[in-house]
Amino acid sequence: MKEHNLITGNIVNAAFLIHKQLGPGLLEKVYETVLFHELKTRGLHVERQKPISISFNGMNFDEGFRADLVVEKKVIIELKSIEKVIPAHKKQLLTYIKLTGMRVGLLINFGEYLIKDGMTRIVNGL
């Protein structure tokens, strides 16, 4: 779990830096691109728009969904740039981490005036 905390701490710090410099309200794709770059420059292994396969009733589907960012194969980041996160967004991320077997996800809403209000950490099985 300590490794997860170090990774998420690094992600949160990067998100704060980006939000401070760019502000709220840009397109989600802009924040995704910049956060991807910032995390890579911090030496983290990051995958962008990663296809995640799922299994259902013995059938495999190559692309069940796409994760915005996957960091160090341990943390899924779901990005938003909206006025307000709703419970469905948190449930979506919980489903993503359950389907991948990962344990931690971060929901980051760059649309909030204060980025601290746009951060949600979701854990599975801890």
Backbone hydrogen bonds, N-H to C=O, Kabsch-Sander energy under -0.5 kcal/mol:
donor,donor_aa,acceptor,acceptor_aa,energy
5,N,1,M,-2.2
6,L,2,K,-2.0
7,I,3,E,-2.4
8,T,4,H,-3.0
9,G,5,N,-2.3
10,N,6,L,-1.9
11,I,7,I,-2.2
12,V,8,T,-2.8
13,N,9,G,-2.3
14,A,10,N,-2.1
15,A,11,I,-2.6
16,F,12,V,-2.4
17,L,13,N,-2.1
18,I,14,A,-2.5
19,H,15,A,-2.7
20,K,16,F,-2.4
21,Q,17,L,-1.9
22,L,18,I,-3.1
23,G,19,H,-2.0
25,G,110,F,-0.6
30,V,27,L,-0.9
31,Y,27,L,-1.4
32,E,28,E,-2.5
33,T,29,K,-2.4
34,V,30,V,-2.4
35,L,31,Y,-2.9
36,F,32,E,-2.4
37,H,33,T,-2.1
38,E,34,V,-2.7
39,L,35,L,-2.7
40,K,36,F,-2.1
41,T,37,H,-2.3
42,R,38,E,-1.0
43,G,40,K,-1.9
44,L,39,L,-2.1
46,V,44,L,-0.7
47,E,70,V,-2.5
49,Q,68,D,-2.5
50,K,67,A,-1.6
52,I,65,F,-3.1
53,S,51,P,-0.5
54,I,61,F,-2.0
56,F,59,M,-2.8
59,M,56,F,-2.1
61,F,54,I,-3.2
62,D,60,N,-0.5
64,G,52,I,-2.5
65,F,52,I,-1.5
67,A,50,K,-2.7
69,L,77,I,-1.6
70,V,47,E,-2.2
71,V,75,V,-2.9
72,E,45,H,-3.6
72,E,70,V,-0.5
74,K,71,V,-2.4
75,V,71,V,-1.9
76,I,104,V,-1.7
77,I,69,L,-3.0
78,E,76,I,-0.5
78,E,106,L,-2.8
79,L,77,I,-0.6
80,K,108,I,-2.5
89,H,86,I,-1.6
90,K,86,I,-1.0
91,K,87,P,-2.2
92,Q,88,A,-2.2
93,L,89,H,-1.8
94,L,90,K,-2.2
95,T,91,K,-2.5
96,Y,92,Q,-2.1
97,I,93,L,-2.5
98,K,94,L,-2.1
99,L,95,T,-2.8
100,T,96,Y,-1.7
101,G,97,I,-1.0
102,M,97,I,-0.8
103,R,74,K,-0.6
104,V,74,K,-0.9
105,G,122,I,-2.6
106,L,76,I,-2.8
107,L,120,T,-3.1
108,I,78,E,-2.4
108,I,106,L,-0.6
109,N,107,L,-0.5
109,N,118,G,-2.6
110,F,80,K,-2.8
110,F,108,I,-0.8
112,E,109,N,-1.1
115,I,113,Y,-0.5
117,D,114,L,-1.7
118,G,115,I,-1.7
119,M,116,K,-0.8
120,T,107,L,-2.1
120,T,118,G,-0.5
122,I,105,G,-3.0
122,I,120,T,-0.5
124,N,103,R,-2.4
